[in-house]
Amino acid sequence: MNPAEQKRAAAERAVGLVEGGMRLGLGTGSTASLFVEALGRRVASGLAVVAVPTSEATRAQAEALGIPLATLDEQPELDLTVDGADEIDPELNLIKGGGGALLREKLVAAASRKLVVIADATKRVDRLGRFPLPIEIVPFGLETTRRRVAAALDRLAPGGTLALRLGPSGTPFLTDGGHYILDARLSAIPSPAETGRALKAILGVVEHGLFIDLATRALIGAQDGVMDIARRTSPLSGERAS
Ligand code: 5RP
């Protein structure tokens, strides 16, 4: 299978995990949209679920397909979230946010008993950091926040660059929450959990794209099928493991 077929195969496999009555989180991006498409077909044939979308784009797609939607305030506890990823390491830690939806994606993932990641095989890495790490920041005080972020990354993942993400018209890309994104090109992140904690502690940073200990399972398309990888349970995260 080519990457596009792998994404579809992973999405189709994930939709098989959905049971009637579930409260779902719907991810964002091209792979997640294939899951939403497949879920829409099941809903059209009578499956009863309620879903919380992680972006306005996913909300519009799900609404058009007739998938019953709720806000995270209406459904603060979810059974299953299915989402894509930009990178997946062997511990199922992730980089997400290539599509700019990392904040809502993380809020929804953290509210879910299970987070199943769907992807094609190009997203598997031995070590996180080749994909630019998105860091969501408040627009006010951009330059001071950028300097603090750069200093933290110089210490934890030296040798990278930091760029303000721009939209198609050349103006700063705005997230659904009205924030900016700094993309950190790092090549490798030696200590993802420590880097995540350091970024989160910086004034002006809203969230970052490192998803540590959140994914419980990954369905990854390969040449000849879908790899099904469960996260190894760690003492700190056992309650979330599938
Ligand atoms: C959006 C995301 C996406 O899940 C990630 O960018 C993967 O996207 P795609 O499935 O299109 O490769 O984190 O914020």
Residues whose N, C-alpha, C, O or C-beta is under 5 A from the ligand:
A	BS01	5RP	T28 G29 S30 T31 A32 D83 G84 A85 D86 K96 G97 G98 G99 G100 A101 L102
